[in-house]
């Protein structure tokens, strides 16, 4: 399998702090190709053979802004079982409900645009319901939980020009830990 030709921007790129614009349908062919390439990249990054061969950090989600395009679109590739993946294509997402229960990733969140160790946690909702569109412009509603809910919230932040590191309190990197459950 050949690695798709996508360039993921580093956190120092100012475009990552800009708010992405709504996507209009029908999607241009270039956007459809980029969606496929982004999902292929994520899948390959999670398969050890390819992550070693191409020196990839494993990633689960990727927002369009991370490849330099300010459109409200992200993809998530979840390996839910060894060698089995579920792809999410999420366009123009809106969170319509969220749980009161908060969770955080124990070892800390990661991001393909942040190429350094980051100490701290980001409390997030344990469950969210999102309204979005697929690549064909079909509206759908999805309820996600746990790791997938964290990934959705992380990527929606990207669309709003926010990196997870922006949410970590430098003076108290584990702020909110007591009010949240570790996953």
N, C-alpha and C positions, 0 to 999 in steps of 0.2 A: 504494500500500500504506500502510495506516495503522499508526502506531507503537502497539504494545500498551501498556496502562497498567500498567507495573510500575515500582516505585520501588526503585532499587538503593541500599543503605545505604552510608554513608561509613565509613571506617576508625575514626572516633571513636566509633561506636556500639558499646556494650559487648556486645551480643548476638553480634557477630562473634567474640568470644573465648570463647563458650560451646560445649560439645560438643553436637552434634545427636543426636537420638534416632532409633532404628530406625523405619523406616516399616512400617506395617501394611497388609495388603491385605484386601479390594480398596481401591484408591485412591478417595478421594472425588472427585466431579466437579470440585471446586475445584482439587484437585491436578493433575488431567489438564489443566484449562484453563491453569493456571500453567505447566505443562511446555511446552505449545504456545506460550504467550506468551513464555516465556524463550527458546525456540529461535528464534521469529520476531524477537525483539529482537536476538539475536546475529547472525542472518543479515543483518538490515537494517544492523547496525553495520559489517558487512564489505563491504557494497555501497556504493560511493562516493556514488552518487546520493542514497541515504537517509542515509548518515552525514553528508553535507554538509547536506541538507535539515533534519534533526533535531538537528544538532550532536552526533553520537554518537562516542565513542571506540570504535574497533574492538575487539571482544571475541570470544573463542573459547569461553570457558566461564563458567558461572554456577551457583553453588550456591544451594540453597534458602535457606540462612541469609542470603545476601546480599539477599534480599527480605524478610527478617525472620521466616522460618519455620524453627524448629529441627528439621528432619527430614533424615535422611541420604539426600539426593537431589541430584544435579547433572546438568547437561546440557552437552554440548559440541557446537558447530557448526563443522565443519572445512571450509573451502573448499580442497578438494584439487586443484582445477583451476579456471581462470577461470569463475565463474558456476555451478560444480557443488559441492554441499555434501553432507557426510555428517553425520548427526545421531547423537549418542550419548545415550541416556537411561540413567542409572546410579543405581540405587537400592540402598541398604544394601551398598555396595562393601566388599570385603575383598581386600587385596593378598595373593596366595597364593605368588608368587615374584617375584624381582627380579634383574636382572643385576648382576654385580659392576662392570661398566663404568659410569662416571658421566659425565654430560653437563651442560652448562649453556647457557642462552640468552645469547649474546654481548652483545646490547644490553640484557640484563636482562629479568626477567619484568615483566609488567604485571598489573594487576588493576582491574576496573571499580569496586571499592570504594576504591581508592587513587588520589586525584586530584592526584598530584604526581610529580615526577621522583624516582626512587630509584636511588642509586648502589649497585652491588654485584651479586653473582651468588648463585644458589642451586644448588649441585650436586645433581643428581637421578639416579636410575637410568635408564640408556638404554633398558631394556626392562622391562616389568612384566607380570605376568599377574594379572588381576582377576576375582574371582567377584562377580556382582551379579545384580540382578533388573531386568526391564523394567517398563513401566507396567502390564502385565497380571499381574504377579507371577510371571512365568516366569524361572526361574534360568538364567543363562548364564555362560560363561567367555570372556574376551577377552584376547588378548595385544596390547599396544600398544607402540609404539616411537617414539623420537625426540620430535618436537614433541607428539604425542598423549600419549606417556608423561609428558612434563613437565606437560601440561594435566591429566591424570588425577591426578597426585601433588599438584599445586597445589590442585585442587578437593577431594581427600580431606583435605588439610590444613585447608581451610575447615570441613569437617564435624567436625574435631577442635578447632576454635576457634583455628586457627593461620593467621596471614597470612604471605605470603612475606617480608614485611619483618621478621618475628620471627626468620627464619632467617638474616638477613644480620648478620654480625659488624660492629658499628659501628666498632670499632677497625681491623678488617681486612676491608673489604667484598668483597675478591676472594679470600678464604680458600677453599681447596679447588680453586682454578683449575688448579693444576699436576697434580692427580690426576684431572682431568676433561677431556672433549673438548668444544670449543665447537660449538654448532649454530646 
